[in-house]
Amino acid sequence: MTTQPLWAVADMTTAMRATANGALPEQVSGLSIDSRTILPGEAYFAIKGDVHDGHDFGVAALNKGAALAVVAAAQREKFPADARLLVVDDVLAGLVELARASRARLDAQVIAITGSVGKTSTKEALRRVLAAQGETHASVASFNNHWGVPLSLARCPASVKFAIFEIGMNHAGEIEPLVKMVRPHVAVITTVEPVHLEFFSGIEGIADAKAEIFEGLEPGGAVVLNRDNPQFERLQRRAKELGISRIVSFGADKKSGARLIDLSLHAICSAVHANILGHDLTYKLGMPGRHMAINSLAVLAAAALAGADLALAGLALSQAQPAAGRGVRHVLEVGHGEATLIDESYNANPASMAAALNVLGAAPVGPHGRRIAVLGDMLELGATAPQLHRGLAEAVRANHIDLVYCCGPLMRNLWDALSTGTRGGYAGNSEALESIVTGAIRAGDAIMVKGSLGSKMKTIVNALETRFPGRTAVDDIAV
């Protein structure tokens, strides 16, 4: 089996209005912005980031077998005279132009996903659903910003049947230029929650920023909105103002076009009965939590709108798994027994924190086991941050969490609101909390670790996995 080239170099040169240098190959097999992981035959884009300038690693990328490097004219002198280069005025702008050329050559159903919570998990579930029905391309990890979206789009093979792109933001005005590049046929907003409040005057401003995804919708396209969310009417109104007539809602609300009828929650999966665009469907979802079940309705609605077979889509959801750092479970070998680790360390906000505590509350424990939450600061919440952290105490109580370990100045607000018996330990940062948590775990426990990316809660996950080597949990529950 031969792999088709991703780009002809001549087409790249034309799209980016680049100047060719050196003995260039006829084609490239892929695109990369990381010299450490680049594969032979890929094109290296020397992106200038907040910390590093990719031009400093361009020669290393070429030495590792990169087909060519895309570099800025102002930094051409960093490379040998005969280096394999495409020289542009600005590398990121060149990548954007290549992304636009990629979109122009697509004959695929294109789906864009945004939302305050659940973007990546929804995208990954949709990827699994659609990949079972045709060649599918989707954003890697959380590549959803000003460089991640064009990179994901430029990486899209021309042959795909479905293409899925995640689009994120933390300021107004960020989604619009990205979605106009992607030009989706279906746009999904998972939910609108108090996230990035530091940069907005209120939740309505966040909703308006998410609604920018409507701006790039292809004529005749559809939007998929969460009817259970308080911002639904505002989003629906904005979509209608832009002339969008196909508005599909999802949720438990009886008016939803993709409606939850019944839900049976289990420790690591769920059984869902739903009506999707008039079709009754019962399916197993390979991820726990009501929030995941609600988002699965959006997945099925988007798949149906993109022309996929709904019955096959429902079957594929049984194989859906949480994305890395978003609920992946590990079995830890502790003494002569086992404990369960739920890794939610990738990011956090009030809505996702409450959802994760709900999942922890449903997690099974051993005869002497405890449900333990290890929580780091939720960032970018502005003046409301202390109140929002303190408010998590209600979810802790409602889910019968036995012990809570906190780190960070903002989580001190939750710590102070907890009952004495629930307080496991507090530290100023995740490194200081690490030894406290690892020293407290015993067989039978279920431990959930969560915090914003800047809280560095992954260090605690790594410490637990190092001290108590185990395995990834396997879904062996028949639903």
Sequence and secondary structure as in RCSB ss.txt:
>XXXX:A:sequence
MTTQPLWAVADMTTAMRATANGALPEQVSGLSIDSRTILPGEAYFAIKGDVHDGHDFGVAALNKGAALAVVAAAQ
REKFPADARLLVVDDVLAGLVELARASRARLDAQVIAITGSVGKTSTKEALRRVLAAQGETHASVASFNNHWGVP
LSLARCPASVKFAIFEIGMNHAGEIEPLVKMVRPHVAVITTVEPVHLEFFSGIEGIADAKAEIFEGLEPGGAVVL
NRDNPQFERLQRRAKELGISRIVSFGADKKSGARLIDLSLHAICSAVHANILGHDLTYKLGMPGRHMAINSLAVL
AAAALAGADLALAGLALSQAQPAAGRGVRHVLEVGHGEATLIDESYNANPASMAAALNVLGAAPVGPHGRRIAVL
GDMLELGATAPQLHRGLAEAVRANHIDLVYCCGPLMRNLWDALSTGTRGGYAGNSEALESIVTGAIRAGDAIMVK
GSLGSKMKTIVNALETRFPGRTAVDDIAV
>XXXX:A:secstr
     SEEHHHHHHHHT EEESS  SEESEEES TTT  TTEEEE  B SS BGGGGHHHHHHTT SEEEEEGGG
GGGS TT  EEEES HHHHHHHHHHHHHHH  SEEEEEE SS HHHHHHHHHHHHHTTS EEE  TT  STTHHH
HHHHT  TT SEEEEE   SSTTSHHHHHHHH  SEEEE    S SGGGSSSHHHHHHHHGGGGGG  TT EEEE
ETTSTTHHHHHHHHHHTT  EEEEEESSTT SEEEEEEEE SS EEEEEEETTEEEEEEESS SHHHHHHHHHHH
HHHHHTT  HHHHHHHGGG    TTSSEEEEEEETTEEEEEEEETT   HHHHHHHHHHHHHS   TT  EEEEE
E   S GGGHHHHHHTHHHHHHHTT  EEEEESTTTHHHHHHS GGGEEEEESSHHHHHHHHHTT  TT EEEEE
  GGG THHHHHHHHHHS EEE       
